[in-house]
Amino acid sequence: MRSLSSRGFEELCLLLLRENGFENLKLTSRGRDNGIDGISTLRINPFVSFKVLIQCKRYNGKNPIKREQVGDFRNAMMGRADKGIFITTGYFSAQADNEANRDGVPPIELVDCERLIEMFEKSELGLKPITTYEIEPQFFEKYMES
């Protein structure tokens, strides 16, 4: 995923969200996104839905996403959505996690590389499961001396 283009990573993230029940997914215009990469709706039931904004960062994984980056995303989403999702191929600093879960502001769900991979595995999106077997030597021992 780290070798994808930025736009390709954004498109892939929206596809994963669609596979997980998000609706009305749209990528924002490049260069004019005001800190928002995607917009979607998460319908909980026929009466309740949430507008969700998405930020996607394709990082090398060497440096964490910082608190300021999560704060910038929150500032961009203020008054525009009920919730945010920040997806990265990297990881988040402890301060970024604190910022995402700060009281009194719209919550931001953080999805780091490890969690992102788990989601792709669960949905089998772009992946083929492989079954492997390990030999149990003790099972065959009784047949060795016949």
C-alpha positions, 0 to 999 in steps of 0.5 A, spaced: 500 500 500 505 504 501 507 504 493 501 506 491 500 513 489 496 518 494 490 518 490 490 510 489 491 510 496 485 514 497 481 510 492 483 504 495 481 506 502 474 508 500 473 501 497 474 498 503 469 503 507 464 501 502 465 494 503 464 495 510 457 499 509 459 506 508 454 509 503 455 515 498 462 515 498 466 521 494 473 523 493 474 530 494 477 534 488 485 534 489 488 540 491 481 543 493 480 538 499 481 543 505 484 537 509 478 532 507 480 526 502 473 523 502 466 524 504 461 518 506 455 516 510 454 511 515 447 508 516 446 505 523 438 504 521 433 506 517 432 512 522 439 514 524 445 516 519 452 519 520 456 524 515 463 521 516 469 525 513 475 521 511 483 523 511 488 518 508 495 519 509 500 514 505 506 514 510 513 510 510 511 508 517 518 511 520 515 517 523 508 517 526 502 521 525 502 527 530 497 530 534 497 537 530 495 533 523 489 530 527 488 537 530 488 539 523 483 534 520 478 536 526 479 543 524 477 541 517 471 537 519 468 542 524 461 543 523 461 539 517 460 532 519 459 527 525 465 523 525 472 523 522 476 517 520 484 518 519 487 512 515 494 511 514 499 506 512 504 509 518 502 509 525 499 514 530 503 518 536 500 517 543 499 525 543 495 524 536 491 518 539 489 523 545 487 528 540 483 524 536 479 522 543 479 529 546 472 530 550 467 535 547 469 535 540 467 530 534 471 524 535 476 521 530 477 514 529 484 512 527 486 506 523 493 505 523 497 500 518 496 494 522 489 495 523 488 497 516 491 490 514 487 486 519 481 490 515 483 488 508 484 481 511 477 480 514 474 483 508 479 479 503 479 485 499 485 484 494 487 478 498 486 470 496 486 466 503 491 460 503 490 454 507 497 451 509 498 444 513 503 442 518 505 435 519 504 432 525 510 427 526 507 423 531 501 421 527 505 417 522 510 414 527 506 408 528 506 407 521 513 407 520 515 400 523 510 396 519 
